[in-house]
Amino acid sequence: MLPRLGELFPNTIEVISKPRQEYQTMAYAELGLPKAPAIMVGDAVICEGKDIDDSLLETAIRRHLEGN
């Protein structure tokens, strides 16, 4: 999915991947980040704790890039 999104949207995509145990620590919880797996577009959490449909993600990215 990520390579295709990079072709559709000329934007930076940051992937943060850590061992599952690290996401379950108190230190991670204190960061205020969403529960993994999660997808954020800008500062908005689009999906948390589950997968997302490609079309919903593309719509969220388009809205963010358009400023809506």
LUMMIZA-500874 format. One record per residue: residue number from 1; residue in one letter; chain; z, y, x of N, C-alpha, C in turn. Coordinates in nm, 2 decimals. Each point is the difference from the previous one (the first is absolute). Example, Ala and Ser with C-alpha at 12.3 -4.5 7.8 and 13.67 -1.06 7.14 Angstrom:
# residues 2
+-----+------+-----+--------+--------+--------+--------+--------+--------+--------+--------+--------+
! seq ! type ! mol !   n.pz !   n.py !   n.px !  ca.pz !  ca.py !  ca.px !   c.pz !   c.py !   c.px !
+-----+------+-----+--------+--------+--------+--------+--------+--------+--------+--------+--------+
!   1 !    a !   A !   0.78 !  -0.57 !   1.32 !   0.00 !   0.12 !  -0.09 !   0.00 !   0.12 !   0.09 !
!   2 !    s !   A !  -0.07 !   0.11 !  -0.04 !   0.00 !   0.11 !   0.09 !   0.08 !   0.11 !  -0.08 !
+-----+------+-----+--------+--------+--------+--------+--------+--------+--------+--------+--------+
//
This chain:
# residues 68
+-----+------+-----+--------+--------+--------+--------+--------+--------+--------+--------+--------+
! seq ! type ! mol !   n.pz !   n.py !   n.px !  ca.pz !  ca.py !  ca.px !   c.pz !   c.py !   c.px !
+-----+------+-----+--------+--------+--------+--------+--------+--------+--------+--------+--------+
!   1 !    m !   A !   0.00 !  -0.12 !   0.08 !   0.00 !   0.12 !  -0.08 !   0.00 !   0.13 !   0.09 !
!   2 !    l !   A !   0.08 !   0.00 !   0.10 !   0.01 !   0.12 !   0.08 !  -0.13 !   0.05 !   0.07 !
!   3 !    p !   A !  -0.07 !  -0.09 !   0.06 !  -0.13 !   0.04 !   0.06 !  -0.09 !   0.06 !  -0.10 !
!   4 !    r !   A !  -0.01 !  -0.05 !  -0.12 !  -0.09 !   0.05 !  -0.10 !   0.05 !   0.14 !  -0.05 !
!   5 !    l !   A !   0.13 !   0.01 !  -0.01 !   0.05 !   0.13 !  -0.04 !  -0.02 !   0.11 !   0.10 !
!   6 !    g !   A !   0.00 !  -0.04 !   0.13 !  -0.03 !   0.09 !   0.11 !  -0.14 !   0.05 !  -0.01 !
!   7 !    e !   A !  -0.09 !  -0.08 !  -0.05 !  -0.14 !   0.04 !  -0.01 !  -0.02 !   0.09 !  -0.13 !
!   8 !    l !   A !   0.08 !  -0.03 !  -0.10 !  -0.02 !   0.08 !  -0.12 !   0.07 !   0.14 !   0.01 !
!   9 !    f !   A !   0.11 !   0.01 !   0.07 !   0.08 !   0.12 !   0.01 !   0.02 !   0.04 !   0.15 !
!  10 !    p !   A !  -0.06 !   0.11 !   0.04 !   0.02 !   0.04 !   0.14 !   0.14 !   0.06 !   0.02 !
!  11 !    n !   A !   0.09 !  -0.09 !   0.01 !   0.14 !   0.04 !   0.01 !   0.08 !  -0.09 !   0.09 !
!  12 !    t !   A !   0.11 !   0.03 !   0.05 !   0.08 !  -0.08 !   0.08 !   0.08 !  -0.10 !  -0.09 !
!  13 !    i !   A !  -0.01 !  -0.13 !   0.04 !   0.08 !  -0.10 !  -0.07 !   0.10 !  -0.06 !   0.10 !
!  14 !    e !   A !   0.13 !   0.01 !  -0.03 !   0.10 !  -0.05 !   0.09 !   0.06 !  -0.12 !  -0.06 !
!  15 !    v !   A !   0.00 !  -0.11 !   0.08 !   0.06 !  -0.12 !  -0.05 !   0.13 !  -0.03 !   0.08 !
!  16 !    i !   A !   0.11 !  -0.02 !  -0.07 !   0.12 !  -0.03 !   0.07 !   0.04 !  -0.14 !  -0.04 !
!  17 !    s !   A !   0.01 !  -0.09 !   0.10 !   0.03 !  -0.14 !  -0.03 !   0.12 !  -0.04 !   0.09 !
!  18 !    k !   A !   0.10 !  -0.06 !  -0.06 !   0.12 !  -0.04 !   0.07 !   0.03 !  -0.14 !  -0.06 !
!  19 !    p !   A !   0.09 !  -0.07 !   0.08 !   0.05 !  -0.13 !  -0.06 !   0.07 !   0.03 !  -0.13 !
!  20 !    r !   A !  -0.01 !  -0.10 !  -0.09 !   0.07 !   0.01 !  -0.13 !   0.15 !   0.04 !   0.01 !
!  21 !    q !   A !   0.06 !  -0.06 !   0.10 !   0.15 !   0.02 !   0.02 !   0.03 !   0.15 !   0.03 !
!  22 !    e !   A !  -0.09 !   0.06 !   0.07 !   0.02 !   0.14 !   0.03 !   0.00 !   0.09 !  -0.13 !
!  23 !    y !   A !  -0.08 !  -0.03 !  -0.09 !  -0.01 !   0.07 !  -0.13 !   0.12 !  -0.02 !  -0.09 !
!  24 !    q !   A !   0.08 !  -0.10 !   0.03 !   0.12 !  -0.04 !  -0.08 !   0.13 !   0.05 !   0.06 !
!  25 !    t !   A !  -0.01 !   0.08 !   0.11 !   0.12 !   0.05 !   0.06 !   0.05 !   0.13 !  -0.07 !
!  26 !    m !   A !   0.13 !   0.03 !   0.03 !   0.06 !   0.12 !  -0.06 !  -0.06 !   0.12 !   0.06 !
!  27 !    a !   A !  -0.04 !  -0.01 !   0.13 !  -0.06 !   0.11 !   0.07 !  -0.13 !   0.04 !  -0.06 !
!  28 !    y !   A !  -0.08 !  -0.09 !  -0.04 !  -0.13 !   0.02 !  -0.07 !   0.03 !   0.07 !  -0.14 !
!  29 !    a !   A !   0.10 !  -0.05 !  -0.07 !   0.03 !   0.05 !  -0.13 !   0.04 !   0.15 !   0.01 !
!  30 !    e !   A !   0.07 !   0.03 !   0.10 !   0.05 !   0.14 !   0.02 !  -0.11 !   0.10 !   0.03 !
!  31 !    l !   A !  -0.12 !  -0.05 !   0.04 !  -0.11 !   0.08 !   0.03 !  -0.06 !   0.07 !  -0.13 !
!  32 !    g !   A !   0.03 !  -0.07 !  -0.11 !  -0.06 !   0.06 !  -0.13 !  -0.14 !  -0.04 !  -0.02 !
!  33 !    l !   A !  -0.05 !  -0.09 !   0.07 !  -0.14 !  -0.05 !  -0.01 !  -0.01 !  -0.10 !  -0.12 !
!  34 !    p !   A !  -0.11 !  -0.02 !  -0.05 !  -0.02 !  -0.10 !  -0.11 !   0.02 !  -0.14 !   0.05 !
!  35 !    k !   A !   0.04 !  -0.09 !  -0.10 !   0.02 !  -0.14 !   0.03 !  -0.14 !  -0.06 !   0.04 !
!  36 !    a !   A !   0.00 !  -0.08 !   0.10 !  -0.12 !  -0.06 !   0.05 !  -0.04 !  -0.12 !  -0.08 !
!  37 !    p !   A !  -0.12 !  -0.04 !  -0.03 !  -0.12 !   0.08 !   0.05 !  -0.02 !   0.12 !  -0.09 !
!  38 !    a !   A !  -0.05 !   0.11 !   0.05 !  -0.01 !   0.12 !  -0.07 !  -0.13 !   0.07 !   0.05 !
!  39 !    i !   A !  -0.05 !   0.08 !  -0.09 !  -0.12 !   0.09 !   0.04 !   0.04 !   0.14 !  -0.04 !
!  40 !    m !   A !  -0.02 !   0.09 !   0.10 !   0.03 !   0.14 !  -0.03 !  -0.13 !   0.08 !   0.02 !
!  41 !    v !   A !  -0.03 !   0.09 !  -0.08 !  -0.12 !   0.09 !   0.02 !   0.07 !   0.14 !   0.01 !
!  42 !    g !   A !  -0.01 !   0.06 !   0.11 !   0.07 !   0.13 !   0.03 !   0.15 !  -0.04 !  -0.01 !
!  43 !    d !   A !   0.08 !   0.08 !  -0.08 !   0.14 !  -0.03 !  -0.02 !   0.03 !  -0.08 !  -0.12 !
!  44 !    a !   A !  -0.10 !  -0.04 !  -0.08 !   0.02 !  -0.07 !  -0.12 !  -0.01 !  -0.15 !   0.02 !
!  45 !    v !   A !   0.10 !  -0.07 !  -0.05 !   0.00 !  -0.15 !   0.00 !  -0.09 !  -0.05 !  -0.11 !
!  46 !    i !   A !  -0.11 !  -0.06 !   0.03 !  -0.09 !  -0.05 !  -0.10 !   0.03 !  -0.14 !  -0.05 !
!  47 !    c !   A !   0.05 !  -0.08 !   0.09 !   0.04 !  -0.14 !  -0.03 !   0.11 !  -0.04 !   0.09 !
!  48 !    e !   A !   0.10 !  -0.07 !  -0.06 !   0.12 !  -0.04 !   0.07 !   0.04 !  -0.14 !  -0.04 !
!  49 !    g !   A !   0.01 !  -0.09 !   0.10 !   0.05 !  -0.13 !  -0.02 !  -0.10 !  -0.10 !  -0.06 !
!  50 !    k !   A !  -0.13 !   0.04 !   0.00 !  -0.11 !  -0.09 !  -0.06 !  -0.13 !   0.05 !   0.06 !
!  51 !    d !   A !  -0.10 !  -0.07 !  -0.03 !  -0.14 !   0.03 !   0.04 !  -0.06 !   0.10 !  -0.11 !
!  52 !    i !   A !  -0.11 !   0.07 !   0.04 !  -0.06 !   0.10 !  -0.09 !  -0.15 !  -0.04 !  -0.01 !
!  53 !    d !   A !  -0.05 !   0.03 !  -0.12 !  -0.15 !  -0.02 !  -0.02 !  -0.08 !   0.10 !   0.08 !
!  54 !    d !   A !  -0.11 !  -0.04 !   0.06 !  -0.08 !   0.08 !   0.09 !  -0.04 !   0.13 !  -0.08 !
!  55 !    s !   A !  -0.04 !  -0.01 !  -0.12 !  -0.05 !   0.12 !  -0.07 !   0.11 !   0.10 !  -0.03 !
!  56 !    l !   A !   0.12 !  -0.05 !  -0.02 !   0.12 !   0.09 !  -0.02 !   0.03 !   0.08 !   0.13 !
!  57 !    l !   A !  -0.01 !  -0.07 !   0.11 !   0.03 !   0.06 !   0.13 !  -0.11 !   0.10 !   0.03 !
!  58 !    e !   A !  -0.13 !  -0.03 !  -0.03 !  -0.11 !   0.09 !   0.03 !   0.02 !   0.13 !  -0.09 !
!  59 !    t !   A !   0.04 !  -0.02 !  -0.12 !   0.02 !   0.11 !  -0.10 !   0.12 !   0.09 !   0.06 !
!  60 !    a !   A !   0.10 !  -0.06 !   0.05 !   0.12 !   0.08 !   0.05 !  -0.05 !   0.08 !   0.12 !
!  61 !    i !   A !  -0.08 !  -0.06 !   0.09 !  -0.04 !   0.07 !   0.12 !  -0.10 !   0.11 !  -0.04 !
!  62 !    r !   A !  -0.09 !  -0.02 !  -0.09 !  -0.09 !   0.11 !  -0.05 !   0.08 !   0.12 !  -0.05 !
!  63 !    r !   A !   0.10 !  -0.03 !  -0.09 !   0.08 !   0.11 !  -0.06 !   0.07 !   0.07 !   0.11 !
!  64 !    h !   A !   0.05 !  -0.07 !   0.10 !   0.08 !   0.07 !   0.11 !  -0.10 !   0.09 !   0.08 !
!  65 !    l !   A !  -0.12 !  -0.05 !   0.03 !  -0.09 !   0.08 !   0.08 !  -0.05 !   0.12 !  -0.08 !
!  66 !    e !   A !  -0.01 !  -0.01 !  -0.13 !  -0.05 !   0.11 !  -0.09 !   0.12 !   0.10 !  -0.02 !
!  67 !    g !   A !   0.12 !  -0.04 !   0.03 !   0.11 !   0.09 !  -0.02 !   0.06 !  -0.01 !  -0.13 !
!  68 !    n !   A !  -0.02 !  -0.11 !  -0.08 !   0.05 !  -0.01 !  -0.13 !   0.12 !  -0.09 !   0.00 !
+-----+------+-----+--------+--------+--------+--------+--------+--------+--------+--------+--------+
//
